[in-house]
Amino acid sequence: MVLVSCTKEGLQSLVSAAKIECEKAGLGMNGKKTKTMVVSKQEGDNTKADIQIDKETLEQGVVRAQLSEIGQSEREVWRQISSQPWTQDGNEID
């Protein structure tokens, strides 16, 4: 599932609504496996999303991309997402 928002508050709202809908269907959201990503075109941007599920802050990655040309920026974002080394408890995960 991919949730997209332009604001931290909007993303938190989407995550909370998705969690509620998952629970209605008898499913859960695992905070240890759920990740957030900030897309930024500014070098050194340290924006923190601090999105939470059940009071657990989700791990966050940062993608830096030129967001000018639609086709190229989309490819660049996906390239960086796929190359992002995610870690859990200090160990890299897939």
C-alpha positions as CSV (number, residue, x, y, z in Angstrom):
1,M,0.0,0.0,0.0
2,V,1.3,3.5,-0.9
3,L,-0.1,6.6,0.8
4,V,0.9,10.0,-0.5
5,S,0.4,13.4,1.1
6,C,1.9,16.9,0.8
7,T,1.9,17.4,4.6
8,K,2.9,15.5,7.7
9,E,-0.6,15.9,9.2
10,G,-2.2,14.6,6.0
11,L,0.0,11.5,5.9
12,Q,-0.7,10.8,9.6
13,S,-4.4,11.1,8.9
14,L,-4.1,8.7,5.9
15,V,-2.1,6.2,8.0
16,S,-4.6,6.3,10.8
17,A,-7.5,5.9,8.4
18,A,-5.7,2.9,6.7
19,K,-5.1,1.3,10.1
20,I,-8.8,1.6,11.0
21,E,-9.9,0.1,7.6
22,C,-7.4,-2.7,7.9
23,E,-8.7,-3.5,11.4
24,K,-12.3,-3.6,10.0
25,A,-11.1,-6.2,7.6
26,G,-9.4,-8.3,10.3
27,L,-5.9,-7.1,9.2
28,G,-3.2,-5.3,11.1
29,M,-0.5,-2.8,10.3
30,N,3.0,-3.7,11.6
31,G,4.8,-0.6,12.7
32,K,8.2,-2.3,12.5
33,K,7.6,-3.1,8.8
34,T,5.9,0.1,7.8
35,K,8.2,2.9,6.5
36,T,7.8,6.5,5.6
37,M,9.7,8.4,3.0
38,V,10.2,12.2,2.5
39,V,10.9,13.4,-1.1
40,S,13.0,16.5,-1.2
41,K,14.9,18.4,-3.8
42,Q,17.0,20.3,-1.3
43,E,20.4,18.9,-0.2
44,G,20.7,18.6,3.5
45,D,16.9,18.7,4.1
46,N,16.4,17.0,7.4
47,T,12.6,17.0,7.4
48,K,11.2,14.6,9.9
49,A,7.7,13.2,9.3
50,D,7.3,11.4,12.7
51,I,4.3,9.4,11.6
52,Q,3.0,6.9,14.2
53,I,1.0,3.7,14.4
54,D,-0.1,2.9,17.9
55,K,2.3,5.4,19.4
56,E,5.2,3.8,17.6
57,T,7.1,6.2,15.3
58,L,7.7,4.7,11.8
59,E,11.2,4.5,10.3
60,Q,11.8,7.2,7.7
61,G,14.0,7.4,4.6
62,V,14.8,10.5,2.5
63,V,14.8,10.7,-1.3
64,R,16.5,13.6,-3.0
65,A,15.4,14.2,-6.5
66,Q,15.0,16.9,-9.1
67,L,11.3,17.5,-9.3
68,S,11.1,19.5,-12.5
69,E,10.5,17.1,-15.4
70,I,7.6,14.8,-14.5
71,G,8.9,11.7,-16.3
72,Q,12.5,12.0,-15.2
73,S,11.6,12.9,-11.6
74,E,9.3,9.9,-11.3
75,R,12.1,7.6,-12.5
76,E,14.6,9.2,-10.2
77,V,12.3,8.8,-7.2
78,W,11.7,5.1,-7.9
79,R,15.5,4.6,-8.5
80,Q,16.3,6.1,-5.1
81,I,13.5,4.3,-3.3
82,S,14.7,1.0,-4.6
83,S,18.3,1.7,-3.6
84,Q,17.3,3.0,-0.1
85,P,19.0,0.8,2.5
86,W,16.3,0.2,5.2
87,T,17.4,-0.9,8.6
88,Q,15.7,-2.4,11.6
89,D,17.4,-2.5,14.9
90,G,20.6,-1.5,13.2
91,N,20.4,-4.4,10.7
92,E,19.8,-3.8,7.0
93,I,16.5,-5.3,5.8
94,D,15.0,-5.9,2.3
